[in-house]
Amino acid sequence: MPRGDKSAYTDKQKRQAEHIEEGYEKRGVPEKEAERRAWATVNKEDGGGKKSGSGRKNHPKK
C-alpha cells in the first residue's frame, strides 16, 4: 500500500478525519496541513487502518 492510500481505513475513520480536518480549516490551518493533522489524530486514536476483531487482545505492557 503506497503512502497516502486511505483504502485501509473504515468509513467511520474516514468520516472522523473529514470532520477533524474541517475543524482545523475553520481555525485557519492550511488544507494540506489540516488533512495531515486529521489523519494523525485518527491514527493516534484508533491505531491506524482496519483491524479484525477476533484475536486482537489488549495485552498489558510490562
Steps between C-alpha positions, in 0.01 A plus 500: 500500500659831394530783746188714510271215393190517721338177375596314818282728715139439597224735388470619859870588515471688170202699631686579821803625307279718278329653803830565678647651182206740466555615857865578433414687180245714689785602731710614205729198456598446132313218324796257463609554859143456624474169314834379639399589855156341462644164389766516771220545754301205361814284508575602857148417618443179302851375430464524122294319237257209522562239764316173540323454831580135559824431683590862557544508874634797685812365668625699799846650469768356723 
